[in-house]
């Protein structure tokens, strides 16, 4: 079975109309939408303003702001394993982020 890909997708500065066409196409083509879990899911709200998510799997990811390097590494590994689970099933994933994903 072919593995799915994970795409890092920046969704712009905050207005759904400012997402690039490439971002909209990439997110639309992916079965899974991963996003940073927070009180305000701004990146997800931006995407919802432009793209129907009715047939998508939503995957919230927790990103710690801990000063402890081991805690951060564990968090990154847990997120990577969640993404890998869908990739191993052949699903493409858009990992969305406000602004520039890098």
VOPA-863617 format. One record per atom (N, C-alpha, C): residue number from 1; residue in three letters; atom name; x, y, z. Coordinates in nm, 4 decimals. Each point is the difference from the previous one (the first is absolute). Layout:
BEGIN
+-----+-----+----+----------+----------+----------+
!   k !   r !  a !        x !        y !        z !
+-----+-----+----+----------+----------+----------+
! NUM ! ALA ! CA !        X !        Y !        Z !
...
+-----+-----+----+----------+----------+----------+
// end
This chain:
BEGIN
+-----+-----+----+----------+----------+----------+
!   k !   r !  a !        x !        y !        z !
+-----+-----+----+----------+----------+----------+
!   1 ! UNK !  N !   0.0836 !  -0.1182 !   0.0000 !
!   1 ! UNK ! CA !  -0.0836 !   0.1182 !   0.0000 !
!   1 ! UNK !  C !   0.0886 !   0.1255 !   0.0000 !
!   2 ! UNK !  N !  -0.0397 !   0.0963 !  -0.0794 !
!   2 ! UNK ! CA !   0.0724 !   0.1265 !  -0.0071 !
!   2 ! UNK !  C !  -0.0283 !   0.0822 !   0.1257 !
!   3 ! UNK !  N !   0.1062 !   0.0570 !   0.0582 !
!   3 ! UNK ! CA !  -0.0169 !   0.0835 !   0.1194 !
!   3 ! UNK !  C !  -0.0474 !   0.1394 !  -0.0395 !
!   4 ! UNK !  N !  -0.0750 !   0.0610 !   0.0902 !
!   4 ! UNK ! CA !  -0.0453 !   0.1367 !  -0.0213 !
!   4 ! UNK !  C !   0.1115 !   0.0992 !   0.0294 !
!   5 ! UNK !  N !  -0.0169 !   0.1205 !  -0.0481 !
!   5 ! UNK ! CA !   0.0973 !   0.1069 !   0.0229 !
!   5 ! UNK !  C !  -0.0551 !   0.0974 !   0.1032 !
!   6 ! UNK !  N !   0.0911 !   0.0686 !   0.0676 !
!   6 ! UNK ! CA !  -0.0366 !   0.1052 !   0.0933 !
!   6 ! UNK !  C !   0.0501 !   0.1311 !  -0.0589 !
!   7 ! UNK !  N !  -0.0924 !   0.0939 !  -0.0184 !
!   7 ! UNK ! CA !   0.0320 !   0.1309 !  -0.0554 !
!   7 ! UNK !  C !  -0.0105 !   0.1056 !   0.1086 !
!   8 ! UNK !  N !   0.1026 !   0.0806 !   0.0167 !
!   8 ! UNK ! CA !  -0.0076 !   0.1165 !   0.0875 !
!   8 ! UNK !  C !  -0.0621 !   0.1130 !  -0.0799 !
!   9 ! UNK !  N !  -0.1128 !   0.0546 !   0.0485 !
!   9 ! UNK ! CA !  -0.0734 !   0.1008 !  -0.0768 !
!   9 ! UNK !  C !  -0.0247 !   0.1239 !   0.0863 !
!  10 ! UNK !  N !   0.0568 !   0.1121 !  -0.0397 !
!  10 ! UNK ! CA !  -0.0293 !   0.1270 !   0.0644 !
!  10 ! UNK !  C !  -0.1323 !   0.0525 !  -0.0531 !
!  11 ! UNK !  N !  -0.0857 !   0.0465 !   0.0904 !
!  11 ! UNK ! CA !  -0.1332 !   0.0441 !  -0.0420 !
!  11 ! UNK !  C !  -0.0137 !   0.1527 !  -0.0021 !
!  12 ! UNK !  N !   0.1102 !   0.0696 !   0.0017 !
!  12 ! UNK ! CA !  -0.0033 !   0.1453 !  -0.0116 !
!  12 ! UNK !  C !  -0.0115 !   0.0703 !   0.1338 !
!  13 ! UNK !  N !  -0.0209 !   0.1311 !  -0.0049 !
!  13 ! UNK ! CA !   0.0041 !   0.0827 !   0.1209 !
!  13 ! UNK !  C !  -0.1292 !   0.0060 !   0.0806 !
!  14 ! UNK !  N !  -0.1072 !  -0.0599 !  -0.0484 !
!  14 ! UNK ! CA !  -0.1200 !   0.0019 !   0.0827 !
!  14 ! UNK !  C !  -0.1315 !   0.0127 !  -0.0731 !
!  15 ! UNK !  N !   0.0013 !   0.0291 !  -0.1269 !
!  15 ! UNK ! CA !  -0.1219 !   0.0159 !  -0.0785 !
!  15 ! UNK !  C !  -0.0068 !  -0.1141 !  -0.1014 !
!  16 ! UNK !  N !  -0.1086 !  -0.0785 !  -0.0007 !
!  16 ! UNK ! CA !  -0.0107 !  -0.1113 !  -0.0942 !
!  16 ! UNK !  C !   0.0221 !   0.0413 !  -0.1457 !
!  17 ! UNK !  N !  -0.0358 !   0.1225 !  -0.0347 !
!  17 ! UNK ! CA !   0.0171 !   0.0454 !  -0.1378 !
!  17 ! UNK !  C !   0.1468 !   0.0253 !  -0.0357 !
!  18 ! UNK !  N !   0.0887 !  -0.0019 !   0.0993 !
!  18 ! UNK ! CA !   0.1413 !   0.0236 !  -0.0251 !
!  18 ! UNK !  C !   0.0813 !  -0.1289 !  -0.0093 !
!  19 ! UNK !  N !  -0.0669 !  -0.1157 !   0.0108 !
!  19 ! UNK ! CA !   0.0721 !  -0.1255 !  -0.0218 !
!  19 ! UNK !  C !   0.0391 !  -0.0081 !  -0.1469 !
!  20 ! UNK !  N !   0.1161 !  -0.0574 !  -0.0273 !
!  20 ! UNK ! CA !   0.0412 !  -0.0152 !  -0.1396 !
!  20 ! UNK !  C !  -0.0840 !  -0.1075 !  -0.0677 !
!  21 ! UNK !  N !  -0.0058 !   0.0059 !  -0.1306 !
!  21 ! UNK ! CA !  -0.0712 !  -0.1037 !  -0.0753 !
!  21 ! UNK !  C !   0.0628 !  -0.1364 !   0.0248 !
!  22 ! UNK !  N !   0.1324 !  -0.0031 !   0.0093 !
!  22 ! UNK ! CA !   0.0691 !  -0.1264 !   0.0245 !
!  22 ! UNK !  C !  -0.0386 !  -0.0570 !   0.1367 !
!  23 ! UNK !  N !  -0.0115 !   0.0849 !   0.1016 !
!  23 ! UNK ! CA !  -0.0414 !  -0.0463 !   0.1320 !
!  23 ! UNK !  C !  -0.1407 !  -0.0589 !  -0.0059 !
!  24 ! UNK !  N !  -0.0907 !   0.0689 !  -0.0661 !
!  24 ! UNK ! CA !  -0.1382 !  -0.0491 !  -0.0115 !
!  24 ! UNK !  C !  -0.0024 !  -0.1330 !  -0.0743 !
!  25 ! UNK !  N !   0.0739 !  -0.0109 !  -0.1101 !
!  25 ! UNK ! CA !   0.0036 !  -0.1255 !  -0.0764 !
!  25 ! UNK !  C !   0.0577 !  -0.1142 !   0.0833 !
!  26 ! UNK !  N !   0.1093 !   0.0276 !   0.0712 !
!  26 ! UNK ! CA !   0.0651 !  -0.1050 !   0.0792 !
!  26 ! UNK !  C !  -0.0909 !  -0.0478 !   0.1122 !
!  27 ! UNK !  N !  -0.0581 !   0.0930 !   0.0744 !
!  27 ! UNK ! CA !  -0.0890 !  -0.0369 !   0.1101 !
!  27 ! UNK !  C !  -0.1217 !  -0.0761 !  -0.0531 !
!  28 ! UNK !  N !  -0.0570 !   0.0468 !  -0.1093 !
!  28 ! UNK ! CA !  -0.1170 !  -0.0653 !  -0.0589 !
!  28 ! UNK !  C !   0.0300 !  -0.1430 !  -0.0425 !
!  29 ! UNK !  N !   0.1226 !  -0.0250 !  -0.0450 !
!  29 ! UNK ! CA !   0.0374 !  -0.1325 !  -0.0499 !
!  29 ! UNK !  C !   0.0339 !  -0.0990 !   0.1115 !
!  30 ! UNK !  N !   0.0225 !   0.0486 !   0.1199 !
!  30 ! UNK ! CA !   0.0404 !  -0.0874 !   0.1109 !
!  30 ! UNK !  C !  -0.1201 !  -0.0526 !   0.0768 !
!  31 ! UNK !  N !   0.0088 !  -0.1246 !   0.0413 !
!  31 ! UNK ! CA !  -0.1055 !  -0.0630 !   0.0804 !
!  31 ! UNK !  C !   0.0070 !   0.0438 !   0.1467 !
!  32 ! UNK !  N !   0.1225 !   0.0245 !   0.0481 !
!  32 ! UNK ! CA !   0.0216 !   0.0324 !   0.1409 !
!  32 ! UNK !  C !   0.0493 !   0.1440 !   0.0122 !
!  33 ! UNK !  N !  -0.0589 !   0.0734 !   0.0946 !
!  33 ! UNK ! CA !   0.0429 !   0.1358 !   0.0292 !
!  33 ! UNK !  C !   0.0516 !   0.0008 !   0.1432 !
!  34 ! UNK !  N !   0.1315 !   0.0159 !   0.0150 !
!  34 ! UNK ! CA !   0.0616 !   0.0093 !   0.1319 !
!  34 ! UNK !  C !   0.0203 !   0.1478 !   0.0314 !
!  35 ! UNK !  N !  -0.0192 !   0.0344 !   0.1265 !
!  35 ! UNK ! CA !   0.0096 !   0.1404 !   0.0382 !
!  35 ! UNK !  C !   0.0449 !   0.0120 !   0.1453 !
!  36 ! UNK !  N !   0.0631 !   0.1122 !   0.0358 !
!  36 ! UNK ! CA !   0.0409 !   0.0206 !   0.1389 !
!  36 ! UNK !  C !  -0.1221 !   0.0162 !   0.0895 !
!  37 ! UNK !  N !  -0.0075 !  -0.0828 !   0.1015 !
!  37 ! UNK ! CA !  -0.1109 !   0.0077 !   0.0964 !
!  37 ! UNK !  C !   0.0300 !   0.1136 !   0.0977 !
!  38 ! UNK !  N !  -0.0953 !   0.0881 !   0.0153 !
!  38 ! UNK ! CA !   0.0138 !   0.1128 !   0.0918 !
!  38 ! UNK !  C !  -0.1389 !   0.0464 !   0.0391 !
!  39 ! UNK !  N !  -0.0066 !   0.0974 !   0.0899 !
!  39 ! UNK ! CA !  -0.1304 !   0.0574 !   0.0366 !
!  39 ! UNK !  C !  -0.0710 !   0.0510 !  -0.1242 !
!  40 ! UNK !  N !   0.0728 !   0.0759 !  -0.0799 !
!  40 ! UNK ! CA !  -0.0537 !   0.0530 !  -0.1250 !
!  40 ! UNK !  C !   0.0697 !  -0.0724 !  -0.1141 !
!  41 ! UNK !  N !  -0.0754 !  -0.0736 !  -0.0775 !
!  41 ! UNK ! CA !   0.0582 !  -0.0735 !  -0.1127 !
!  41 ! UNK !  C !  -0.0058 !   0.0891 !  -0.1235 !
!  42 ! UNK !  N !   0.0811 !   0.1041 !   0.0008 !
!  42 ! UNK ! CA !  -0.0058 !   0.1024 !  -0.1040 !
!  42 ! UNK !  C !   0.0244 !  -0.0589 !  -0.1385 !
!  43 ! UNK !  N !   0.1044 !  -0.0825 !  -0.0140 !
!  43 ! UNK ! CA !   0.0307 !  -0.0567 !  -0.1315 !
!  43 ! UNK !  C !  -0.1183 !  -0.0807 !  -0.0531 !
!  44 ! UNK !  N !  -0.0606 !  -0.0804 !   0.0872 !
!  44 ! UNK ! CA !  -0.1148 !  -0.0806 !  -0.0423 !
!  44 ! UNK !  C !  -0.1186 !   0.0895 !  -0.0347 !
!  45 ! UNK !  N !  -0.0221 !   0.1050 !   0.0766 !
!  45 ! UNK ! CA !  -0.1099 !   0.0925 !  -0.0287 !
!  45 ! UNK !  C !   0.0181 !   0.0677 !  -0.1362 !
!  46 ! UNK !  N !   0.1239 !   0.0346 !  -0.0337 !
!  46 ! UNK ! CA !   0.0277 !   0.0608 !  -0.1303 !
!  46 ! UNK !  C !  -0.0369 !  -0.0975 !  -0.1115 !
!  47 ! UNK !  N !   0.0439 !  -0.1249 !   0.0139 !
!  47 ! UNK ! CA !  -0.0289 !  -0.1013 !  -0.1018 !
!  47 ! UNK !  C !  -0.1502 !  -0.0214 !  -0.0130 !
!  48 ! UNK !  N !  -0.0711 !  -0.0072 !   0.1131 !
!  48 ! UNK ! CA !  -0.1451 !  -0.0202 !  -0.0030 !
!  48 ! UNK !  C !  -0.0711 !   0.1124 !  -0.0746 !
!  49 ! UNK !  N !   0.0612 !   0.1179 !  -0.0029 !
!  49 ! UNK ! CA !  -0.0605 !   0.1122 !  -0.0699 !
!  49 ! UNK !  C !   0.0053 !  -0.0130 !  -0.1509 !
!  50 ! UNK !  N !   0.0811 !  -0.0925 !  -0.0507 !
!  50 ! UNK ! CA !   0.0182 !  -0.0117 !  -0.1449 !
!  50 ! UNK !  C !  -0.0231 !  -0.1406 !  -0.0542 !
!  51 ! UNK !  N !   0.0164 !  -0.1030 !   0.0847 !
!  51 ! UNK ! CA !  -0.0032 !  -0.1394 !  -0.0463 !
!  51 ! UNK !  C !  -0.0957 !  -0.0810 !   0.0877 !
!  52 ! UNK !  N !  -0.0842 !  -0.0807 !  -0.0614 !
!  52 ! UNK ! CA !  -0.0867 !  -0.0895 !   0.0758 !
!  52 ! UNK !  C !   0.0845 !  -0.1128 !   0.0596 !
!  53 ! UNK !  N !  -0.0186 !  -0.0233 !   0.1272 !
!  53 ! UNK ! CA !   0.0750 !  -0.1058 !   0.0678 !
!  53 ! UNK !  C !  -0.0889 !  -0.1202 !   0.0337 !
!  54 ! UNK !  N !  -0.1171 !  -0.0054 !  -0.0608 !
!  54 ! UNK ! CA !  -0.0966 !  -0.1054 !   0.0312 !
!  54 ! UNK !  C !   0.0550 !  -0.1406 !  -0.0208 !
!  55 ! UNK !  N !   0.0826 !  -0.0202 !  -0.1020 !
!  55 ! UNK ! CA !   0.0503 !  -0.1342 !  -0.0289 !
!  55 ! UNK !  C !   0.1445 !  -0.0191 !   0.0456 !
!  56 ! UNK !  N !   0.0481 !   0.0880 !   0.0877 !
!  56 ! UNK ! CA !   0.1388 !  -0.0045 !   0.0452 !
!  56 ! UNK !  C !   0.0105 !  -0.0594 !   0.1399 !
!  57 ! UNK !  N !   0.1138 !  -0.0596 !   0.0263 !
!  57 ! UNK ! CA !   0.0352 !  -0.0422 !   0.1359 !
!  57 ! UNK !  C !   0.0758 !   0.1161 !   0.0625 !
!  58 ! UNK !  N !  -0.0469 !   0.0486 !   0.1145 !
!  58 ! UNK ! CA !   0.0673 !   0.1098 !   0.0692 !
!  58 ! UNK !  C !   0.0893 !  -0.0577 !   0.1092 !
!  59 ! UNK !  N !   0.1280 !   0.0380 !  -0.0031 !
!  59 ! UNK ! CA !   0.0991 !  -0.0555 !   0.0910 !
!  59 ! UNK !  C !   0.0670 !   0.1127 !   0.0790 !
!  60 ! UNK !  N !  -0.0478 !   0.0249 !   0.1235 !
!  60 ! UNK ! CA !   0.0640 !   0.1026 !   0.0813 !
!  60 ! UNK !  C !   0.1338 !  -0.0502 !   0.0549 !
!  61 ! UNK !  N !   0.1014 !   0.0840 !  -0.0052 !
!  61 ! UNK ! CA !   0.1318 !  -0.0347 !   0.0515 !
!  61 ! UNK !  C !   0.0370 !   0.0981 !   0.1108 !
!  62 ! UNK !  N !   0.0575 !  -0.0516 !   0.1070 !
!  62 ! UNK ! CA !   0.0415 !   0.0852 !   0.1113 !
!  62 ! UNK !  C !   0.1483 !   0.0327 !  -0.0154 !
!  63 ! UNK !  N !   0.0317 !   0.1280 !   0.0046 !
!  63 ! UNK ! CA !   0.1379 !   0.0471 !  -0.0057 !
!  63 ! UNK !  C !   0.0310 !   0.0681 !   0.1322 !
!  64 ! UNK !  N !   0.0901 !  -0.0595 !   0.0772 !
!  64 ! UNK ! CA !   0.0340 !   0.0545 !   0.1305 !
!  64 ! UNK !  C !   0.0931 !   0.1205 !  -0.0135 !
!  65 ! UNK !  N !  -0.0093 !   0.0879 !   0.0947 !
!  65 ! UNK ! CA !   0.0903 !   0.1146 !   0.0077 !
!  65 ! UNK !  C !   0.0948 !  -0.0178 !   0.1194 !
!  66 ! UNK !  N !   0.0167 !  -0.1236 !   0.0425 !
!  66 ! UNK ! CA !   0.0833 !  -0.0300 !   0.1164 !
!  66 ! UNK !  C !   0.1455 !   0.0398 !  -0.0251 !
!  67 ! UNK !  N !   0.0659 !   0.0417 !   0.1049 !
!  67 ! UNK ! CA !   0.1436 !   0.0291 !  -0.0069 !
!  67 ! UNK !  C !   0.0827 !  -0.1279 !   0.0068 !
!  68 ! UNK !  N !  -0.0639 !  -0.1097 !   0.0407 !
!  68 ! UNK ! CA !   0.0675 !  -0.1287 !   0.0144 !
!  68 ! UNK !  C !   0.0133 !  -0.0663 !  -0.1376 !
!  69 ! UNK !  N !   0.1222 !  -0.0184 !  -0.0445 !
!  69 ! UNK ! CA !   0.0253 !  -0.0568 !  -0.1329 !
!  69 ! UNK !  C !  -0.0574 !  -0.1407 !  -0.0146 !
!  70 ! UNK !  N !   0.0062 !  -0.0808 !   0.1054 !
!  70 ! UNK ! CA !  -0.0546 !  -0.1362 !  -0.0068 !
!  70 ! UNK !  C !  -0.1519 !   0.0019 !  -0.0176 !
!  71 ! UNK !  N !  -0.0671 !   0.0925 !   0.0663 !
!  71 ! UNK ! CA !  -0.1453 !   0.0136 !  -0.0142 !
!  71 ! UNK !  C !  -0.0338 !   0.0394 !  -0.1434 !
!  72 ! UNK !  N !   0.0757 !   0.0937 !  -0.0561 !
!  72 ! UNK ! CA !  -0.0239 !   0.0424 !  -0.1393 !
!  72 ! UNK !  C !   0.0237 !  -0.1159 !  -0.0966 !
!  73 ! UNK !  N !   0.1067 !  -0.0739 !   0.0191 !
!  73 ! UNK ! CA !   0.0311 !  -0.1137 !  -0.0883 !
!  73 ! UNK !  C !  -0.1109 !  -0.1046 !   0.0047 !
!  74 ! UNK !  N !  -0.0505 !  -0.0295 !   0.1207 !
!  74 ! UNK ! CA !  -0.1106 !  -0.0963 !   0.0133 !
!  74 ! UNK !  C !  -0.1236 !   0.0489 !  -0.0740 !
!  75 ! UNK !  N !  -0.0275 !   0.1295 !   0.0123 !
!  75 ! UNK ! CA !  -0.1156 !   0.0589 !  -0.0672 !
!  75 ! UNK !  C !   0.0142 !  -0.0122 !  -0.1515 !
!  76 ! UNK !  N !   0.1175 !   0.0327 !  -0.0515 !
!  76 ! UNK ! CA !   0.0232 !  -0.0092 !  -0.1445 !
!  76 ! UNK !  C !  -0.0143 !  -0.1440 !  -0.0476 !
!  77 ! UNK !  N !   0.0528 !  -0.0947 !   0.0767 !
!  77 ! UNK ! CA !  -0.0091 !  -0.1416 !  -0.0373 !
!  77 ! UNK !  C !  -0.1459 !  -0.0466 !  -0.0007 !
!  78 ! UNK !  N !  -0.0766 !   0.0390 !   0.1011 !
!  78 ! UNK ! CA !  -0.1419 !  -0.0369 !   0.0047 !
!  78 ! UNK !  C !  -0.0741 !   0.0538 !  -0.1222 !
!  79 ! UNK !  N !   0.0277 !   0.1248 !  -0.0378 !
!  79 ! UNK ! CA !  -0.0640 !   0.0580 !  -0.1180 !
!  79 ! UNK !  C !   0.0421 !  -0.0737 !  -0.1267 !
!  80 ! UNK !  N !   0.1290 !  -0.0311 !  -0.0104 !
!  80 ! UNK ! CA !   0.0494 !  -0.0717 !  -0.1181 !
!  80 ! UNK !  C !  -0.0663 !  -0.1367 !  -0.0128 !
!  81 ! UNK !  N !  -0.0192 !  -0.0675 !   0.1124 !
!  81 ! UNK ! CA !  -0.0641 !  -0.1318 !  -0.0038 !
!  81 ! UNK !  C !  -0.1465 !   0.0094 !  -0.0420 !
!  82 ! UNK !  N !  -0.0681 !   0.1067 !   0.0434 !
!  82 ! UNK ! CA !  -0.1394 !   0.0207 !  -0.0422 !
!  82 ! UNK !  C !  -0.0064 !   0.0232 !  -0.1513 !
!  83 ! UNK !  N !   0.0911 !   0.0802 !  -0.0518 !
!  83 ! UNK ! CA !   0.0041 !   0.0256 !  -0.1445 !
!  83 ! UNK !  C !   0.0348 !  -0.1277 !  -0.0765 !
!  84 ! UNK !  N !   0.0948 !  -0.0769 !   0.0534 !
!  84 ! UNK ! CA !   0.0433 !  -0.1240 !  -0.0652 !
!  84 ! UNK !  C !  -0.1142 !  -0.1009 !  -0.0100 !
!  85 ! UNK !  N !  -0.0852 !  -0.0028 !   0.1020 !
!  85 ! UNK ! CA !  -0.1132 !  -0.0932 !   0.0003 !
!  85 ! UNK !  C !  -0.0855 !   0.0179 !  -0.1262 !
!  86 ! UNK !  N !  -0.0282 !   0.1235 !  -0.0359 !
!  86 ! UNK ! CA !  -0.0817 !   0.0263 !  -0.1190 !
!  86 ! UNK !  C !   0.0810 !  -0.0193 !  -0.1279 !
!  87 ! UNK !  N !   0.1262 !   0.0382 !   0.0033 !
!  87 ! UNK ! CA !   0.0859 !  -0.0194 !  -0.1168 !
!  87 ! UNK !  C !   0.0123 !  -0.1488 !  -0.0337 !
!  88 ! UNK !  N !   0.0158 !  -0.0817 !   0.1026 !
!  88 ! UNK ! CA !   0.0119 !  -0.1449 !  -0.0219 !
!  88 ! UNK !  C !  -0.1260 !  -0.0598 !  -0.0618 !
!  89 ! UNK !  N !  -0.1143 !   0.0652 !   0.0212 !
!  89 ! UNK ! CA !  -0.1259 !  -0.0460 !  -0.0585 !
!  89 ! UNK !  C !  -0.0210 !   0.0558 !  -0.1408 !
!  90 ! UNK !  N !   0.0949 !   0.0800 !  -0.0481 !
!  90 ! UNK ! CA !  -0.0084 !   0.0536 !  -0.1357 !
!  90 ! UNK !  C !  -0.0685 !   0.1353 !  -0.0105 !
!  91 ! UNK !  N !  -0.0299 !   0.0622 !   0.1138 !
!  91 ! UNK ! CA !  -0.0690 !   0.1297 !  -0.0018 !
!  91 ! UNK !  C !   0.0990 !   0.1155 !  -0.0029 !
!  92 ! UNK !  N !  -0.0228 !   0.0953 !  -0.0908 !
!  92 ! UNK ! CA !   0.0774 !   0.1238 !   0.0001 !
!  92 ! UNK !  C !  -0.0537 !   0.0908 !   0.1094 !
!  93 ! UNK !  N !   0.0918 !   0.0737 !   0.0630 !
!  93 ! UNK ! CA !  -0.0353 !   0.0882 !   0.1113 !
!  93 ! UNK !  C !   0.0511 !   0.1402 !  -0.0265 !
!  94 ! UNK !  N !  -0.0860 !   0.0991 !   0.0248 !
!  94 ! UNK ! CA !   0.0426 !   0.1403 !  -0.0011 !
!  94 ! UNK !  C !   0.0178 !   0.0432 !   0.1445 !
!  95 ! UNK !  N !   0.1236 !   0.0326 !   0.0370 !
!  95 ! UNK ! CA !   0.0299 !   0.0524 !   0.1326 !
!  95 ! UNK !  C !  -0.0045 !   0.1518 !  -0.0131 !
!  96 ! UNK !  N !  -0.1095 !   0.0605 !   0.0467 !
!  96 ! UNK ! CA !  -0.0227 !   0.1422 !  -0.0229 !
!  96 ! UNK !  C !   0.0541 !   0.0827 !   0.1159 !
!  97 ! UNK !  N !   0.0380 !   0.1228 !  -0.0335 !
!  97 ! UNK ! CA !   0.0531 !   0.0908 !   0.0997 !
!  97 ! UNK !  C !  -0.0279 !   0.1424 !  -0.0428 !
!  98 ! UNK !  N !  -0.0239 !   0.0861 !   0.0960 !
!  98 ! UNK ! CA !  -0.0199 !   0.1403 !  -0.0275 !
!  98 ! UNK !  C !   0.1301 !   0.0587 !  -0.0546 !
!  99 ! UNK !  N !  -0.0107 !   0.0775 !  -0.1052 !
!  99 ! UNK ! CA !   0.1186 !   0.0639 !  -0.0582 !
!  99 ! UNK !  C !   0.0874 !  -0.0996 !  -0.0741 !
! 100 ! UNK !  N !   0.1305 !   0.0139 !   0.0201 !
! 100 ! UNK ! CA !   0.1002 !  -0.0837 !  -0.0680 !
! 100 ! UNK !  C !   0.0252 !  -0.1247 !   0.0829 !
! 101 ! UNK !  N !  -0.0174 !  -0.1153 !  -0.0606 !
! 101 ! UNK ! CA !   0.0100 !  -0.1268 !   0.0730 !
! 101 ! UNK !  C !   0.1435 !  -0.0292 !   0.0468 !
! 102 ! UNK !  N !   0.0994 !   0.0613 !  -0.0607 !
! 102 ! UNK ! CA !   0.1382 !  -0.0287 !   0.0435 !
! 102 ! UNK !  C !   0.0332 !   0.0752 !   0.1255 !
+-----+-----+----+----------+----------+----------+
// end
